[in-house]
Amino acid sequence: MLTMRRGQRSDVEACARIVVTDPLWRRYRLTLPRARRVLREAMGRRVGRSRDRAELAVATLGRSVVGFVLYHLHGTFHSSGYVRWIAVATQARGRGVGRALMRHAEAHIFRTGPNVFLTVSDFNRRAQFFYRTLGYRNVGAIPNYVIPGITELLYRKTIGSITRRRKE
């Protein structure tokens, strides 16, 4: 059974390994030490002002971490939520793990404001389709943002878009 919970420091290794074993993430030259560092730093920001903190949620099947989402409640323009990383282990894909992770992050973010933003690589068509099915819309492109030669697409979901989709 899939369960969601707040990520802990003991989950960093499993989350980092999920990211670096995914071929799409390799284009970003993300190493295991760097992935660990990003996750640890994000978890370390929990102390202090809540507006600046990052949240880590993990999805587990049995005792295994099969996915995670790293998000900020006020990470975009200092007022809107931002999903920084989401990753699902290859063997757990197609089982609703990504959808559950996004729903978890959105529930927390929408308590603090009406918008969730995320970026997705222009080459990652599968992820773009996934976000569109969740109600996200492409609102812009940022060329060479993370890595030269890769354009990040900026996606946004608003509380208003949820209401409209439910009525349709």
C-alpha positions, 0 to 999 in steps of 0.5 A: 500500500502506498503511504505518504509521509514527511521526509526525514534525514534518513530518507535523503540517500534513497531520494538521491539515488532515485534521482541519479538513476533516472536517465532524464536527470543525467542530462543535468550532470547530477551526481549522487553527492550533489543530489544528497547535498541539495536534499540535505540543504533543503531539509536544513532550511526547515528551521527558521522562518516558515516562508523560506523553508523547503518541505520533503515528502516521500512515498513508500511502498512497504518499507521502501521509498519509491518517490519524493517531492521537494517543494517550497511553500513560497519559493516563486516570487516569494509568494507562490509555491514551487515544486523543485524536484519530484522523482519516482523510482523506475519500478514504481512508475505507472502506479499513481505515485507521482500523482499522490506526491503532487497532490500532497505538495499542492495541498500544503502549498494551496493552504498558503497561496493560490499558485503552484509553479514548477519547471520542466525540461523542454525535452521531457514530454512525458512529464509535460503531459503528466503536469497538464493532466494535473491542471498545470499550464505552460506560462513561459520558457526560460532558455539556458536556465539550469544548463546551457542548451536546455530550456526550462518550461515554467508551469503554473496551477492556480486554485481557480483552475482547480475550480474550473476543471471540477465544473467541466 
